Amino acid sequence: MKHLYLVDYWIPFPSSEYGGVMSVVAENDSDCHDVLLNWRDEYLAGHDNRIMESVTKALKFELSESHSDEESRVVDAFTT
């Protein structure tokens, strides 16, 4: 069964004030983590250790059975 994850991602000051919310379709936390690792840009690559923490805290919504075959992917991202 696939889920929609709303992942809040924030790197606090003084390292940065970079953050955002990513909407991700994934099977589980591990799949969501892998999707975000493949999606991230060079800047986020320096903060990989924060991705799983953010995934485990994310809001998760089970997709309906008619959408269970959705591809694991980033659906939308708002980043600053």
N, C-alpha and C positions, 0 to 999 in steps of 0.2 A: 504494500500500500504506500502510495506517495503522500507527501506532506508539503504544505507551503510554509516555509520558514520566513519569519521577519527578523532579520539579523541586524541588531543595533551594533555598530562598530565605531568605537571612539578611541583615539590615541590622545591621552591627556597632555596638557602643557606640563613641563617645558619641552618635552620631546616634539610636540606638535599640537595643533588644534584641529587635526584631520579627523573627520568622522562621517557618518552617514548611516543609511538603512538600506539593506539589500533584501530583495524578495527572491527566494530561491525555492525551486521545486526539487525535492530530494526524497530518497527512501528513508534515510535515517541520519543521525548526527554525523556519522563518518562520511557518508555520501555527500552531505551538505558541505562539510569541511573540504573534501576533495574538489568539489565544484568551485568553491571560493579560492582554493589554492591555484587552480587553473585559470581563474578569471582575474585575479589580482594584478595590479599594475606594479611597476618597479618600486614605487614608494611603499605600498603595502607589503611588498616582499620582505622588507626590513622588520616587519612586525608579525610574522607568521605565528609566533607563539600566542598571540591574542585571538587568533581566528577560532580555535576550538572552544575557548572560554566563551566567546560571543555566541557561538552556535549552540552551546548547551544552555545558555540563558535565553535563547530566542523564543518568541512566540511561535507555536507550531499548530497548524490547522490541517486536519486530515482532508485530503481531496476526495470528492465523490467517486464512486466506482467508475462512472463514465469517463473520468479523467485519470484513472490509475495507470494508463499507459503513457502519460506525459513523460517527455525526456527530462532527465535531471539537468537543470540549467539555472542561470541567473535570469529571472524574469524581468526585473527592473532594479535599478540602483540609483539612489540619491546620495551623492558624496560631496563633501566640501573640501 
